[in-house]
Amino acid sequence: MNHTPGPWTLHAKHISGAYQITGAKGGALRIATITNAPNDQANALLIAAAPELLAALEYVVGFYDEWETSPVCNKARAAIANAKG
């Protein structure tokens, strides 16, 4: 996998007014800085949850693999493909 492994951590707004999202390895890896966005807290929460969301979708698809043409699994597969490029 090419992205920074999870978990990712959301840090509250700093003095600069930005949310920081950091990756594993002691929080030393900055994933994103969210600032001056209309929905900055919601965006930061979604980004911080990305690795967990991806893992959950992969689990669902693996668990229900026998329903290969299920619309739910097809949507999950499409989201996984978008996340992985």
C-alpha positions in Angstrom: 0.0 0.0 0.0 1.4 3.4 -0.9 -0.3 5.6 1.7 1.0 6.3 5.2 -0.3 3.5 7.4 -3.0 4.3 9.9 -4.1 5.1 12.4 -4.2 8.8 11.5 -4.7 11.3 14.3 -6.6 14.5 14.2 -5.1 17.3 16.3 -7.3 20.2 17.4 -6.9 23.6 15.8 -3.6 25.2 16.5 -2.9 28.9 17.1 -2.7 29.2 13.3 -6.4 28.1 13.1 -5.5 24.8 11.3 -6.3 21.2 12.0 -3.4 18.9 11.7 -3.7 15.2 10.7 -0.7 13.0 11.4 0.2 9.5 10.6 1.7 6.6 12.5 5.3 6.5 13.8 4.7 8.7 16.8 2.7 11.3 14.9 5.8 12.5 13.2 4.3 12.2 9.7 2.0 15.1 8.7 -0.8 13.9 6.4 -2.7 17.1 6.0 -3.3 20.6 7.3 -6.9 21.8 7.0 -7.4 25.5 7.3 -9.8 28.2 6.1 -12.3 25.7 4.8 -16.0 26.3 5.5 -16.3 22.8 7.0 -12.8 22.4 8.3 -13.5 20.2 11.3 -15.8 17.9 9.3 -13.2 17.6 6.5 -10.4 17.0 9.0 -12.4 14.2 10.7 -13.1 12.5 7.4 -9.5 12.6 6.3 -8.3 11.3 9.7 -10.7 8.4 9.4 -9.6 7.4 5.8 -7.4 4.4 6.7 -10.1 3.0 8.9 -12.8 3.5 6.3 -10.7 1.9 3.6 -10.0 -1.1 5.9 -13.7 -1.5 6.7 -14.7 -1.4 3.0 -12.1 -4.0 2.2 -13.4 -6.2 5.0 -17.0 -5.9 3.8 -16.0 -6.8 0.2 -14.0 -9.8 1.4 -16.7 -11.0 3.7 -19.4 -10.8 1.1 -17.3 -11.8 -1.8 -19.8 -14.5 -2.8 -22.2 -11.6 -3.7 -19.9 -10.6 -6.4 -22.5 -8.5 -8.3 -24.2 -7.0 -5.3 -24.7 -3.2 -5.8 -23.4 -2.7 -2.2 -20.2 -4.6 -3.0 -19.8 -2.9 -6.3 -20.0 0.6 -4.7 -17.5 -0.5 -2.1 -15.2 -1.8 -4.7 -15.5 1.5 -6.6 -14.6 3.5 -3.5 -11.6 1.2 -2.8 -10.4 1.7 -6.3 -10.7 5.5 -6.0 -8.8 5.4 -2.7 -6.0 3.3 -4.2 -5.8 5.1 -7.5 
